[in-house]
Structures are given as C-alpha cells and as structure tokens.
Amino acid sequence: MIYSFKISKDFFLDLQKKLDYKESLSILNFFGELFLNRENLLYFDNRKIISDPNLAIGSNSLIIKELQQLLSKNIKPVEKLSNVEVDILFTNEISKNQKKTNISIDEILNKRTLITKKIKDLTPNKWFPNRNIPQNQLKKDVTAKLKRIFKYSDKIYFVDAYLPDHCVNQNVAIVKSYKNSFKFFADLASNVKNVEFYNGVKINQLLKKKVDKNKLENTLKNFYLNFKSFKSPVFVKSDETKAFKTMYERMFVTFLDDINIGIFTVERGLNIITNDNQTTEGRKITKQDADWAQMKLEEWSKYVDKSDNFIFFNTSELI
C-alpha cells in the first residue's frame, strides 16, 4: 500500500544546532536507506523546507544540503491532493495526534534498528485476507488498505484482461462478484480525477460462445454504468495483440501528477468482493517494486498505448 511522511522544520533546526558531524551523517544515511528500502513510503510536502537556504548553515551545513537534495529528488506534490494527513512525521516535538506516528532524531540515533522495524511494520506493501479477522470484517479491512492506494493518486488504470471473457461465459457468480467489486472501486475512487479501464478478450472464446462484437460491447457498457460520472475511457484489446500479454497481470496502475507511484497486482482477478457482497475473495494485493513497475510501464508504452482497440467507448456516453 502507499504511506506518507514529512519532516518538520524543528527537525532540521536540531540537525543544524545540536548534532555533531557523525550524528548528522547518521541521520542523512537513515533517510537514504529509507528511500531505498521503503518504496511505498512517499515524501509529501511543499518545497519550503527543502529549498530554505537558512537551514543549511553551521558546521553541518553540507550534510543538511545533501539531505535537502535527497528529499528534493523524492518529493511528491502535496498540493495535488486534498486533505492528506501524513502517516509519519519526523519531529522532535511531542504531539497528541494519535493518527500520526512521530519519530525524533534521538530515536533514530539511539534506537535505529527498532525504528526501522517500526516503520516497516507500519508500511506493509501487500494485503491478503487475515484469518484472524471475522469474514464479515474483511471487506472493511481491504477498504482501509485500498484507500491507501486511491487517496494518493490522481489517475488510476484498472487492468483486468479476463473480465470480458467472464461476461461471455455468463458465469453468474463470477460476474456478480466483478460487479460488486467495481461498484466498490467506484465508491473508493470518487475523488480520483482520471480513471481508465483496460480489458482483454479472447477472439476464439467469442466464436465458441457465438457472441459477436456488438453484443460484447453492450454487455460491457452495462457493466461499467457505475462509472458514467467518471467519464472514463474503456479499452478492450484482443488476444491477437501484444497488448493482451502486457495486460496479463490484473492490477491497479497508479499515478500522481503523471508520475507512476506504484503498480499493485491482484491475484486471480479484480473481483475481490464476493458475489453476495458480504466479504472478500481470497485475493492477494501486492505493490510491485520500482524495477518491475518500470519494466511494465515501458512494455505498456510500447505495446498497449500503440495498439488498436477491439472495443472502445467512454463511460460518459452510457445511458
């Protein structure tokens, strides 16, 4: 899932005035390792602190400049989002805010292993049904986790190459599970500015079931009615294109300000809610690492963006 942090001004002031060179270097290394090891923990802030030259003074000025540069390379534009409260605040001040985890310089210097483990525990990169949670609570649990994907994104691709095939096969239970799941996504994505859908279809499957292109298109238009107000494009690629193979993983592809902030794969399909709408299917949702995501985005640009559509429509047209 996606989590966020920021650094308060008092943290920099203590770094400037109260630490020796060795201690300040340790703080710099801590944040370098943090960006490397917790790819789903993003730095959200405006640029006031990282561009303030008055913070980079004194005996630790060079290290403070390095930290500002490190943060500048990794900053995400908080102004693109609304009402986002960060999960972790690096500060030396005591706060009563229970929704936020505060971490001080002293904790980093003296309890670094514990703090590193604490951050890892607070920022899991996957979700799967917890056997210790009652079945009727699993939907609430996955809602909280998916909100962590959607609230940091201003554009999301919903990708499931096999949804049209399930519609063609007319498996009532599976199609109902998909409908419940996509209604669930529509509610969660209500504040996401741009939503796009990518599906695939097996041509031989259409021929076998004697379903023509127009019938499938009408079926899909009915399926996506919940997204009429989203004005979303729906792209359907045939299995005769390389795009189909690129779209094999069922996934959420998330962006902020046109920069990818994570690809989350979903085992066995985006129908994560059961057909009775009471609990979740046995799906694992995993944030893939940055290298995997970059490879997938390169393939996407080469094969999906440039391929012809078997079916295309916009949900704004639906009636």
Sine and cosine of phi, psi and omega as CSV:
sin_phi,cos_phi,sin_psi,cos_psi,sin_omega,cos_omega
0.00,0.00,0.03,-1.00,-0.02,-1.00
-0.94,-0.34,0.70,-0.71,0.01,-1.00
-0.75,-0.66,0.21,-0.98,-0.12,-0.99
-0.67,-0.75,0.42,-0.91,0.09,-1.00
-0.55,-0.83,0.28,-0.96,0.15,-0.99
-0.54,-0.84,0.19,-0.98,-0.02,-1.00
-0.84,-0.54,0.76,-0.65,-0.04,-1.00
-0.99,0.14,0.31,-0.95,-0.02,-1.00
-0.90,0.43,-0.59,0.81,-0.03,-1.00
-0.90,0.44,-0.49,0.87,0.05,-1.00
-0.89,0.47,-0.71,0.71,0.03,-1.00
-0.92,0.40,-0.63,0.78,-0.02,-1.00
-0.90,0.43,-0.64,0.77,0.06,-1.00
-0.93,0.36,-0.60,0.80,0.07,-1.00
-0.88,0.47,-0.58,0.81,-0.02,-1.00
-0.96,0.28,-0.64,0.77,-0.22,-0.98
-0.94,-0.33,-0.42,0.91,-0.21,-0.98
-0.92,-0.39,-0.15,0.99,-0.06,-1.00
-0.94,-0.33,0.53,-0.85,0.12,-0.99
-1.00,0.08,0.02,-1.00,-0.10,-0.99
-0.87,0.49,-0.71,0.70,-0.05,-1.00
-0.89,0.46,-0.68,0.74,-0.01,-1.00
-0.92,0.39,-0.68,0.74,0.00,-1.00
-0.92,0.39,-0.58,0.81,0.06,-1.00
-0.90,0.43,-0.60,0.80,0.04,-1.00
-0.89,0.45,-0.63,0.78,0.04,-1.00
-0.91,0.42,-0.69,0.72,0.03,-1.00
-0.87,0.50,-0.72,0.69,0.00,-1.00
-0.89,0.45,-0.59,0.81,0.03,-1.00
-0.85,0.52,-0.72,0.69,-0.02,-1.00
-0.95,0.32,-0.53,0.85,0.09,-1.00
-0.88,0.48,-0.69,0.72,0.03,-1.00
-0.93,0.36,-0.56,0.83,0.00,-1.00
-0.88,0.47,-0.74,0.67,0.01,-1.00
-0.91,0.42,-0.55,0.83,-0.03,-1.00
-0.96,0.28,-0.66,0.75,-0.16,-0.99
-0.99,-0.11,-0.35,0.94,-0.01,-1.00
-0.85,-0.53,0.98,0.22,-0.06,-1.00
-0.91,0.41,-0.34,0.94,-0.01,-1.00
-1.00,-0.09,0.12,0.99,0.10,-0.99
-0.97,-0.26,0.95,-0.31,-0.14,-0.99
-0.97,-0.24,0.55,-0.84,0.02,-1.00
-1.00,-0.03,0.93,-0.37,0.01,-1.00
-0.92,-0.38,0.80,-0.60,0.06,-1.00
-0.09,-1.00,0.17,-0.99,0.24,-0.97
-1.00,0.10,-0.05,-1.00,-0.13,-0.99
-0.99,-0.15,0.20,0.98,-0.07,-1.00
-0.87,0.49,-0.75,0.66,-0.07,-1.00
-0.95,0.32,-0.71,0.70,-0.09,-1.00
-0.97,0.25,-0.18,0.98,0.05,-1.00
-0.93,-0.36,0.14,0.99,-0.04,-1.00
-1.00,0.09,0.95,-0.32,-0.03,-1.00
-0.94,0.35,-0.35,0.94,-0.02,-1.00
-0.96,0.29,-0.23,0.97,0.05,-1.00
-0.99,0.13,-0.48,0.88,-0.05,-1.00
-1.00,-0.06,0.91,0.40,0.05,-1.00
-0.73,-0.68,0.21,-0.98,0.00,-1.00
1.00,0.03,-0.18,-0.98,-0.09,-1.00
-0.93,0.38,-0.37,0.93,0.00,-1.00
-0.98,-0.22,0.34,0.94,-0.11,-0.99
-0.86,0.51,-0.65,0.76,-0.03,-1.00
-0.91,0.41,-0.64,0.77,0.01,-1.00
-0.94,0.35,-0.63,0.78,0.04,-1.00
-0.89,0.45,-0.64,0.76,0.05,-1.00
-0.88,0.47,-0.66,0.75,0.03,-1.00
-0.89,0.46,-0.65,0.76,0.03,-1.00
-0.91,0.41,-0.67,0.74,0.05,-1.00
-0.88,0.48,-0.65,0.76,0.01,-1.00
-0.92,0.39,-0.65,0.76,0.04,-1.00
-0.88,0.48,-0.71,0.71,0.02,-1.00
-0.92,0.40,-0.61,0.79,0.00,-1.00
-0.88,0.47,-0.60,0.80,0.00,-1.00
-0.93,0.36,-0.43,0.90,-0.13,-0.99
-0.93,-0.38,0.01,1.00,-0.09,-1.00
-0.92,0.40,0.60,-0.80,0.11,-0.99
-0.93,-0.38,0.61,-0.79,-0.13,-0.99
-0.96,0.26,0.99,-0.16,-0.03,-1.00
-0.90,0.44,-0.45,0.90,-0.02,-1.00
-0.93,0.36,-0.25,0.97,0.03,-1.00
-0.98,0.19,-0.21,0.98,-0.06,-1.00
-0.91,-0.41,0.31,-0.95,0.02,-1.00
-0.89,-0.46,0.71,-0.70,0.10,-0.99
0.81,0.58,0.72,0.70,0.04,-1.00
-0.99,-0.15,0.89,-0.45,0.08,-1.00
-0.98,-0.22,0.82,-0.58,-0.09,-1.00
-0.92,0.39,0.38,-0.93,-0.02,-1.00
-1.00,0.09,-0.58,0.82,-0.06,-1.00
-0.78,-0.62,0.76,-0.65,0.05,-1.00
-0.86,-0.51,0.84,-0.55,0.09,-1.00
-1.00,0.04,0.94,-0.33,-0.08,-1.00
-0.41,-0.91,0.40,-0.92,0.08,-1.00
-0.98,-0.19,0.00,1.00,0.02,-1.00
-1.00,0.01,0.52,-0.85,0.00,-1.00
-1.00,0.05,0.75,-0.66,-0.02,-1.00
-0.80,-0.60,0.53,-0.85,0.05,-1.00
-1.00,-0.10,0.07,1.00,0.00,-1.00
-0.94,0.34,0.94,-0.35,-0.07,-1.00
-0.98,0.20,-0.27,0.96,-0.04,-1.00
-0.99,0.16,-0.22,0.98,-0.12,-0.99
-0.86,-0.52,0.62,-0.79,0.08,-1.00
-0.99,-0.13,0.85,-0.53,0.03,-1.00
-0.99,-0.13,0.67,-0.74,0.03,-1.00
-0.75,-0.66,0.78,-0.63,-0.08,-1.00
-0.98,-0.20,0.22,-0.97,0.09,-1.00
-0.87,0.49,-0.68,0.73,-0.01,-1.00
-0.86,0.51,-0.65,0.76,0.01,-1.00
-0.92,0.40,-0.63,0.78,0.02,-1.00
-0.91,0.42,-0.67,0.74,-0.06,-1.00
-0.95,0.30,-0.61,0.79,-0.15,-0.99
-0.96,-0.28,-0.26,0.97,-0.03,-1.00
-0.70,-0.72,0.67,0.74,-0.17,-0.99
-0.87,0.49,-0.69,0.72,-0.01,-1.00
-0.88,0.47,-0.70,0.72,0.01,-1.00
-0.91,0.41,-0.65,0.76,0.01,-1.00
-0.92,0.40,-0.64,0.77,0.03,-1.00
-0.89,0.46,-0.68,0.73,0.04,-1.00
-0.91,0.41,-0.64,0.77,0.00,-1.00
-0.88,0.48,-0.70,0.71,0.01,-1.00
-0.90,0.44,-0.67,0.74,0.03,-1.00
-0.87,0.49,-0.69,0.73,0.00,-1.00
-0.92,0.40,-0.53,0.85,-0.02,-1.00
-0.98,0.19,-0.24,0.97,-0.13,-0.99
-0.78,-0.63,0.86,0.51,0.02,-1.00
-0.89,0.45,0.55,-0.84,-0.05,-1.00
-0.96,-0.28,0.22,0.97,0.04,-1.00
-0.52,-0.86,0.33,-0.94,0.09,-1.00
-0.71,-0.71,0.66,-0.75,0.17,-0.99
-0.52,-0.85,0.39,-0.92,-0.07,-1.00
-0.83,0.56,0.82,-0.57,0.00,-1.00
-1.00,0.09,0.88,-0.47,-0.06,-1.00
-0.92,0.40,-0.29,0.96,0.00,-1.00
-1.00,0.08,-0.09,1.00,0.02,-1.00
-0.98,-0.19,0.72,-0.69,0.05,-1.00
-0.83,0.56,0.56,-0.83,-0.04,-1.00
-0.79,0.61,-0.63,0.77,-0.05,-1.00
-0.97,0.24,-0.03,1.00,0.06,-1.00
-0.97,-0.26,-0.14,0.99,-0.07,-1.00
-0.92,0.39,-0.57,0.82,0.02,-1.00
-0.89,0.45,-0.65,0.76,0.05,-1.00
-0.90,0.43,-0.61,0.79,-0.01,-1.00
-0.92,0.40,-0.73,0.69,-0.01,-1.00
-0.94,0.34,-0.47,0.88,0.08,-1.00
-0.86,0.50,-0.73,0.69,0.00,-1.00
-0.88,0.48,-0.61,0.80,-0.03,-1.00
-0.96,0.27,-0.67,0.74,-0.01,-1.00
-0.93,0.36,-0.50,0.87,0.09,-1.00
-0.85,0.52,-0.49,0.87,-0.01,-1.00
-0.96,0.29,-0.30,0.95,0.11,-0.99
-1.00,0.03,-0.74,0.67,-0.17,-0.99
-0.96,0.27,-0.57,0.82,-0.12,-0.99
-0.95,0.31,-0.32,0.95,0.02,-1.00
-0.99,-0.14,0.08,1.00,-0.11,-0.99
-0.91,-0.41,0.61,-0.79,0.15,-0.99
-0.94,-0.34,-0.03,1.00,0.12,-0.99
-0.49,-0.87,0.70,-0.72,0.01,-1.00
-0.68,-0.74,0.72,-0.70,0.21,-0.98
-0.99,-0.14,0.79,-0.61,0.17,-0.99
-0.99,-0.17,0.88,-0.47,-0.13,-0.99
-0.86,-0.50,0.86,-0.51,0.10,-0.99
-0.49,-0.87,0.97,-0.23,-0.09,-1.00
-0.93,0.37,-0.30,0.95,-0.16,-0.99
-0.95,-0.31,0.00,1.00,0.00,-1.00
-0.85,0.53,-0.74,0.67,0.01,-1.00
-0.87,0.50,-0.58,0.82,0.02,-1.00
-0.89,0.45,-0.62,0.78,0.04,-1.00
-0.91,0.42,-0.60,0.80,0.05,-1.00
-0.91,0.42,-0.65,0.76,0.01,-1.00
-0.91,0.42,-0.66,0.75,-0.03,-1.00
-0.95,0.30,-0.26,0.97,0.07,-1.00
0.83,0.55,0.63,0.78,0.12,-0.99
-0.98,0.20,0.97,-0.25,-0.17,-0.98
-0.85,0.53,-0.70,0.71,-0.06,-1.00
-0.91,0.42,-0.68,0.73,-0.02,-1.00
-0.93,0.37,-0.70,0.71,0.00,-1.00
-0.89,0.45,-0.64,0.77,0.04,-1.00
-0.90,0.44,-0.62,0.78,0.06,-1.00
-0.88,0.47,-0.66,0.75,0.05,-1.00
-0.90,0.43,-0.69,0.72,-0.01,-1.00
-0.89,0.46,-0.68,0.73,0.05,-1.00
-0.88,0.47,-0.65,0.76,-0.03,-1.00
-0.92,0.39,-0.68,0.74,-0.04,-1.00
-0.96,0.27,-0.48,0.88,0.16,-0.99
-0.90,0.43,-0.64,0.77,0.06,-1.00
-0.87,0.50,-0.71,0.71,0.02,-1.00
-0.91,0.42,-0.63,0.78,-0.01,-1.00
-0.87,0.49,-0.65,0.76,0.02,-1.00
-0.92,0.40,-0.67,0.74,-0.04,-1.00
-0.95,0.31,-0.50,0.86,-0.10,-0.99
-0.99,-0.11,0.28,0.96,-0.10,-1.00
-0.86,0.50,-0.44,0.90,-0.01,-1.00
-0.98,-0.20,0.07,1.00,0.04,-1.00
-0.99,0.12,0.81,-0.59,-0.14,-0.99
-0.92,0.40,-0.67,0.75,-0.07,-1.00
-0.77,-0.63,0.83,-0.56,0.03,-1.00
-0.81,-0.58,0.75,-0.66,0.03,-1.00
-0.78,-0.62,0.50,-0.86,-0.03,-1.00
-0.85,-0.52,0.69,-0.73,0.01,-1.00
-0.78,-0.63,0.86,-0.51,0.01,-1.00
-0.79,-0.61,0.28,-0.96,0.08,-1.00
-0.83,-0.57,0.23,-0.97,0.05,-1.00
-0.52,-0.85,0.63,-0.78,0.06,-1.00
-1.00,-0.05,0.88,-0.47,-0.07,-1.00
-0.88,0.48,-0.68,0.74,0.01,-1.00
-0.89,0.46,-0.52,0.85,0.02,-1.00
-0.92,0.40,-0.64,0.77,0.05,-1.00
-0.89,0.46,-0.69,0.72,0.00,-1.00
-0.91,0.42,-0.65,0.76,-0.02,-1.00
-0.90,0.45,-0.65,0.76,-0.03,-1.00
-1.00,0.00,0.01,1.00,0.00,-1.00
0.83,0.56,0.72,0.69,0.05,-1.00
-0.94,-0.35,0.87,-0.50,-0.01,-1.00
-1.00,0.07,0.15,-0.99,-0.09,-1.00
-0.87,0.49,-0.68,0.74,-0.04,-1.00
-0.90,0.43,-0.63,0.77,0.01,-1.00
-0.91,0.42,-0.68,0.74,0.02,-1.00
-0.90,0.44,-0.67,0.74,0.00,-1.00
-0.88,0.48,-0.68,0.73,0.02,-1.00
-0.91,0.42,-0.60,0.80,0.04,-1.00
-0.90,0.44,-0.69,0.73,-0.01,-1.00
-0.94,0.35,-0.60,0.80,0.04,-1.00
-0.89,0.46,-0.64,0.77,0.07,-1.00
-0.91,0.41,-0.62,0.78,-0.01,-1.00
-0.89,0.47,-0.64,0.77,-0.11,-0.99
-1.00,-0.02,0.23,0.97,-0.02,-1.00
-0.84,0.55,-0.54,0.84,0.00,-1.00
-0.88,0.47,-0.28,0.96,-0.06,-1.00
-0.96,-0.28,0.29,0.96,-0.02,-1.00
-0.82,0.58,-0.71,0.70,-0.05,-1.00
-0.95,0.32,-0.27,0.96,-0.01,-1.00
-0.97,0.24,-0.35,0.94,-0.05,-1.00
0.81,0.59,0.77,0.64,-0.13,-0.99
-0.99,-0.11,0.66,-0.75,0.15,-0.99
-0.97,0.24,0.61,-0.80,0.07,-1.00
-0.86,-0.50,0.88,-0.47,-0.03,-1.00
-0.94,-0.33,0.79,-0.61,0.06,-1.00
-0.87,-0.50,0.86,-0.51,-0.05,-1.00
-0.94,-0.33,0.65,-0.76,0.00,-1.00
-0.99,0.14,0.34,-0.94,0.00,-1.00
-0.97,0.26,0.03,1.00,0.08,-1.00
-1.00,0.03,0.04,1.00,0.02,-1.00
-0.92,-0.39,0.37,-0.93,0.07,-1.00
-0.94,0.33,-0.32,0.95,0.04,-1.00
-0.87,0.49,-0.59,0.81,-0.06,-1.00
-0.87,0.49,-0.70,0.71,0.00,-1.00
-0.91,0.41,-0.62,0.79,0.02,-1.00
-0.90,0.44,-0.52,0.86,-0.03,-1.00
-1.00,-0.02,0.21,0.98,-0.10,-0.99
-0.85,0.52,-0.70,0.71,0.02,-1.00
-0.92,0.39,0.77,-0.64,0.13,-0.99
-0.98,0.20,0.79,-0.61,-0.20,-0.98
-0.30,-0.95,0.32,-0.95,0.23,-0.97
-0.96,-0.27,0.82,-0.57,0.05,-1.00
-0.94,-0.33,0.89,-0.46,-0.18,-0.98
-0.92,-0.40,0.58,-0.81,-0.02,-1.00
-0.70,-0.71,0.46,-0.89,0.20,-0.98
-0.68,-0.73,0.85,-0.53,-0.02,-1.00
0.83,0.56,0.65,0.76,0.03,-1.00
0.92,0.38,0.22,0.98,0.09,-1.00
-0.95,-0.32,0.78,-0.62,0.02,-1.00
-0.91,0.41,0.77,-0.64,0.03,-1.00
-0.91,-0.42,0.13,0.99,0.08,-1.00
0.40,-0.92,0.58,-0.82,0.17,-0.99
-0.88,-0.48,0.80,-0.60,-0.07,-1.00
-0.90,-0.45,0.93,-0.36,0.00,-1.00
-1.00,0.06,0.51,-0.86,-0.03,-1.00
-0.82,-0.57,0.86,-0.50,-0.01,-1.00
-0.86,0.51,0.77,-0.64,0.22,-0.98
0.89,0.46,0.31,0.95,0.14,-0.99
0.84,-0.54,0.40,-0.92,-0.01,-1.00
-0.99,0.16,0.06,1.00,0.08,-1.00
-0.99,0.15,0.97,0.23,-0.10,-1.00
-1.00,0.02,-0.19,0.98,0.03,-1.00
-0.96,-0.26,0.66,-0.75,-0.06,-1.00
-0.92,0.39,0.29,-0.96,-0.04,-1.00
-0.92,0.39,-0.37,0.93,0.06,-1.00
-1.00,-0.01,0.00,1.00,0.08,-1.00
0.92,0.39,0.35,0.94,-0.09,-1.00
-0.98,-0.18,-0.48,0.88,-0.07,-1.00
-0.49,-0.87,-0.29,-0.96,-0.06,-1.00
-0.94,-0.33,0.42,-0.91,0.18,-0.98
-0.97,0.24,0.21,-0.98,-0.01,-1.00
-0.99,0.17,0.93,0.36,-0.04,-1.00
-0.95,-0.31,0.61,-0.80,0.14,-0.99
-0.95,-0.31,0.78,-0.62,0.03,-1.00
-0.95,-0.30,0.84,-0.55,-0.12,-0.99
-0.76,-0.65,0.76,-0.65,0.15,-0.99
-0.98,0.18,0.88,-0.48,0.03,-1.00
-0.97,0.23,0.44,-0.90,-0.05,-1.00
-0.96,0.29,0.19,-0.98,-0.13,-0.99
-0.89,0.47,-0.60,0.80,0.00,-1.00
-0.91,0.42,-0.70,0.72,0.02,-1.00
-0.89,0.46,-0.70,0.71,-0.02,-1.00
-0.89,0.46,-0.67,0.75,0.00,-1.00
-0.90,0.44,-0.66,0.75,0.04,-1.00
-0.88,0.47,-0.69,0.72,-0.02,-1.00
-0.91,0.41,-0.64,0.77,0.00,-1.00
-0.92,0.39,-0.58,0.81,0.06,-1.00
-0.91,0.41,-0.68,0.73,0.05,-1.00
-0.90,0.43,-0.63,0.78,-0.01,-1.00
-0.88,0.48,-0.72,0.69,0.00,-1.00
-0.89,0.46,-0.59,0.81,-0.07,-1.00
-0.98,0.18,-0.66,0.75,-0.15,-0.99
-0.95,-0.31,-0.61,0.79,-0.08,-1.00
-1.00,0.10,-0.78,0.62,-0.05,-1.00
-0.87,0.50,-0.52,0.86,-0.11,-0.99
-0.98,-0.18,0.07,1.00,-0.06,-1.00
-1.00,-0.05,0.40,-0.92,0.06,-1.00
-0.96,0.28,0.42,-0.91,0.05,-1.00
-0.99,-0.13,0.71,-0.70,0.14,-0.99
-0.96,0.28,-0.65,0.76,0.10,-1.00
-0.66,-0.75,0.64,-0.77,0.12,-0.99
-0.57,-0.82,0.69,-0.72,0.16,-0.99
-0.40,-0.92,0.21,-0.98,0.06,-1.00
-0.91,-0.41,0.68,-0.73,-0.07,-1.00
-0.91,0.42,-0.31,0.95,0.05,-1.00
-0.91,0.42,-0.35,0.94,-0.04,-1.00
-0.99,0.10,-0.18,0.98,-0.16,-0.99
-0.96,0.29,0.59,-0.81,0.02,-1.00
-0.73,-0.68,0.00,0.00,0.00,0.00
